Amino acid sequence: MAAATGLRALLESVRYEVLPAKATEDGVLAHVPRDVVVTVTASPVKGLEPTLRLTERLAAHGYRVVPHVPARLLRDEVHVKEVTARLREAGVEDVFVPAGDADPPAGAYDGALPVLRTLTELGGPFAHVGITGYPESHPLIDDDVTVQAMWDKRAHATYIVSNLCFDPRVLGEWIARIRRRDVTLPVYVGVAGPVQRTKLLAMATKIGVGESTRFLTKHASWFLRFAAPGGYAPQRLLERAGPALTAPAAGVAGLHLFTFNQIAETERWRRAMIDRLGG
């Protein structure tokens, strides 16, 4: 019963990650309640501009919007100041700062920490700043390094968003591990929404040829999970991980749902889960 109550609370404290595509704004307006935080990804191919434009439009509609501002898409400190001023003008109070995948970087930054330090030096213009966590091993970085990176960034950030994880055991062990390392920032657990493999493939092919190839190569394991017998069901992951996610010591603040722009389906699933859990 306690786990069900805890899961319901997490489902009521969600963030929806969307991609800045042509139909995204209409999808959010049609299906996402104003009390749900919307995060907007940034493309290493298309750059920051589509993210900033969609952030501005959704903020004007009354949403709390969290743009992704990858370090490797920022040219220099002047660019950081320009992006910061633009986002503050739009009323943005929360940004997510990953390293990003742009290769080569657009400028001086090859990781998130220098950008986080720059924001601190600017007086902390955002009330909330998110950083990335990796429950499942990063393809290029050792686990000990990613945990150490969270420790290094903790003074400049206010929360962690975990990358996708499909294994409840791994997820629980990762949360316990970062807490043992005294990384105390609240965590939003990254969970794939109820997306179908065919729709994920369709979405991947719409985000640009070069980026699609990168996406499919980088996330090949995702497609294997979605194609497994019985398919992927987010409710199974949450129910199995429930005790680890809802334990007070875990410090899980909510869920970060990767919608893959299946926005209507994600919101229907969330409402159904809340109702099933007694909401």
N, C-alpha and C positions, 0 to 999 in steps of 0.2 A: 504493500500500500504506500509506504514512504517513497519507494523508488518511482511509483506511478505519479505521485504528487510532484516529486522532483523533476521527472521528465516533462510533465505538463508545464511546470514553471519554465523549463528551458525552451520549450516550444513556444511559449508566450514571450520569450526574450530572444527573438531571432534577428538575424541579418540576412538579407537576400542579396547574393552576389549576381550581378547581371553584366552582360557585355554591351558596350555602346554601339548597338546595331540600329538600323533604320526604324524598326518597329518596337524598340525597347520602351521608349517613352509611353507609347499608347498601351503597351502591355502592363506596365507598372500602374498607370492611371486606372486601368480597367479592373485590376485584380489585387493590388497591394494596399492594405489599409495604411493610413497615415502614421500609425504608431509602429509600423515595421521599418526598421532601418534598411536602407538600400545602399549597397556598395557597388561601385562602378569600376570595372577592370580597365587596365590600360594595355594597349597592344604595342609590342616592340616594333611592329611593322608600320602601324598607322600613327604612332606617337601619342602624345598626351592630349592633343587638341580635341579629339572626339570625346574623351573622358571628361575634360573640363566643360565642354559645351553641354553634355547630357547632365552633368552634375548641376550646372547653373539652372537648367530648365526644371529638373526635378525639385531642386531647392525652392524655386519660385512657386511650385505647386504645393509647397508645404511639407515636403518630405525631409527627414533627417538623412542627408546623403553623405556617404564616406567615399571620396575618390581614392583610387589607388594611385600613388605617386612613386613609381619605381625609380630608385636612385640612378639606374643606368640610362634613364631617359632625360635626366637633368644635365644641362651643359656645364653650369658653374654656379657660383653663389648668387650671381645676378639673376640667373634663371630661377633659382629657388625663391628669391625675393619676389620676382614677378608672379610666379605661380601662387605663392602664399597670399600676395595682395589680391589677386583675382578671386581666390577661394574665399578669403575673408569678406570681400565685397559681396559675395553671393550668400553670406551667412553661414558658411561651412565652419564647423567647430571640431571636426574629427577627420583625420586622414590616416590612411594605411600606407606604410612605407616599406615595401619589400625591396630586395636588391634589383629584381627584374631580370629579364632574359635578353635584353638588347645586346647583340654581339656584332661589332664592338660597341662599347658604351658611347653615348652621345657626347660625353665630355669627361670631366675630371673624376666622376664618381663610379667606382666599380662595386660598391657595396652600400648597404643602408646606413651603417654607423656614421660615416662622415656627414650624411644628409641630416640625420637625427641630431648630431652635434651642432650643425648649422642652425637648425630650428631652435635649439636651446639657446644658442648665442643671439638669436633674433628676439629672445624674450619669451619663447614658448607661445607663439601666436595661436596654437590650437589647444583646446582644452583636453582633447583626447588624441592619442597617437598610437597606432597599432603596428606591431611587428609580426613576423612570420615564425611559426614553429613547425617542426617536421616530425610527426609521430612515426611515419614510415621513412626509412632512410632517404636522404636527399641523393639524387643520382650522381652528384659530383662532390659532395662534401661529407666528411666523416661525421657520425652521430655526435661524438664528443665535441666536435667543432661547432655544430649547430646549437648544442646546449650552451656551450661557452659563449656563443654569439648572443644568445638571449640574456645571459648574465651581463655581458658588456653593454648591452643596449638598455638595460632595465632603468637606468637613471633618466633616460630620454623618452621612455614610452610609458603608456598607461595600461596596455593590454596586449595579449598575444592572440593571433588567429592561427589555429592549426591547419596545416594543409590536409588534403583528403586522406582519410584512412578507412580501410574497409575491414579491419580486423579489430574486434572489441578488446581482445587480450593485449594487442600491441598498443592500442590507444590508452588503456588503463595503465600499462607499465610505463608509458612515456610520461603521463601526467604525474605518476608517483616519482619518476626519475627527476623531473625538473623541480619538483617540490623538495626532494632530498638535496638538490643543489642550491636550495634557497632562492630559486626563481619564484617570486611570490605574486607576480602580475596575474590578474584574472585572465582566464582563457575562454575564448569562443571556439568551440569545437567545430572543425570543418566537416560537413557531412554532405554527400551528394544527394540532391533531391531525387524524386521518383522519375528520373529521366530514362527513356528507353534507349537502347544502344543505337537503333536506327536513327533516332532523333539527334543523338549525340554526334553521330557521323555526319548527318545533314548540317548540323550547326558548325562542325569543324570545317566543312568544305565551303562555308560562306564567309569565313573570316580572312580570306586571302590565301592565295596558293602557297606562298612561302611560309606563311604562319601556319597554315593547315598541316603542312608537312612536319613542321617543328612540333606542333601540338600532338599529332598522331604518333610521332616518334617518341616524344618525351613521355606520353601518357599511354603507351601501348598496354600496360598492365590494367589500366582502367577498363579498356574494352574487353579484356579477358574476364574481368570481374562481372561486367554487365552481361557477357555472353554465357556465363556459367549456368549449369542446369538450375532451373528455378529462377534465374535472373537475380538482379540486385534489388533488395527491398530495404529502404532506409529504416523502416520500423523494426526490422529484425536486428539491424546493427544497434539501434538505440536501446532496444529492450535488453540485448545481451550486454551492452556496455553500461546499462543504467546504474547499477550499483557503484561503478567506478566514477561515473560522471556526476552522480548526485551526492556523493560523500562530501560532507562539509570541508574536509581537508583538501579536496580536489581543487577548489577554487574555480569551478566552471561557472561562468557568468551567463552563458547562453549558447545558442547554436548559430553557426555561420553556414547557411545553406547555399551550396553551389547550384544555382537553378539551370545553368547552361541555356538560359533564356526560355526555359519551359516554365514561364512565370505562373500562368493559370493553373497548370497541373500541380506545381509546388504548393501554391496557396490552398488548393482543394485538399491536397494530402495533409497539410499541416492542420487545417480545421478539422478534418476527419480524425486525426490522431488526438487532438485536444478533446474532442467529443468522446472518443473511445476511452480516454484516460479520466473522464469524469469532469471535463471542463464545462 
